[in-house]
Amino acid sequence: MDYKRLKEAESRFLNLYPGGFENPLMVTIAKRHRVTQLSEYTREAFKPRNFRDTEVILESMIKIVSRSSMVSVFEKPTFKAFIENLTPKEKNKFTGALKKRLHGDKETGFNELLEILLSARLAKWSIISVWPAYFNLLGDAFIKPTTTKNIISQFGLSELTYQPLPTWDFYRDYLRALTAMRESVDITLAPSNPAFTGFLMMAMNPDYA
């Protein structure tokens, strides 16, 4: 980690926006992304007992993808069509994989989700990481390819090599690095991982003042 560059970004951001994400302008921007609302919805929708109803879980998965500002508008209808075309057996397997990802063996759940998404050519970081990112705002992370690659290069995460095909090993290592970075800055810049990566995105943009 390039600690010096991170602290320089922190200082500049706080000079521009005192209070970090508690600054009124940042509060207004955050409202557009509805992270808190989507997180609350996700945590309620994906309680363990709800996984007894496969169709309800799938409906919630579609809603989260469609409402998320982090997922590309081009991926939203593609994902909805993918869910609608799954067989009953595939639907059960897909929701079972999500349950493992959120409530059980995270690595196994990740790989089982990936297997099904690969079969439909939908194995994208934005899809596989979106539900955990809202379900656990501090313990998981959303992987947006361009942003992730830029964070790696600009903040000296030389031990990481981004690959477009999702893998658990990269996700685990990136999350560890992101957590270490988040814990190195003022708490007002890191109320959640989505907020913290938003700060990093702005810090990497020389015109964000």
Secondary structure, 3 states (H helix, E strand, C coil): CCHHHHHHHHHHHHHHCCCHHHCHHHHHHHHHHCHHHHHHHHHHHCCHHHHHCHHHHHHHHHHHHHHCCCCCCCHHHHHHHHHHCCCHHHHHHHHHHHHHHHHCCHHHHHHHHHHHHHHCCCCCHHHHCHHHHHHCCCCCCCCCHHHHHHHHHHCCCCCCCCCCCCCHHHHHHHHHHHHHHHCCCCHHHCCCHHHHHHHHHHHCCCCCC
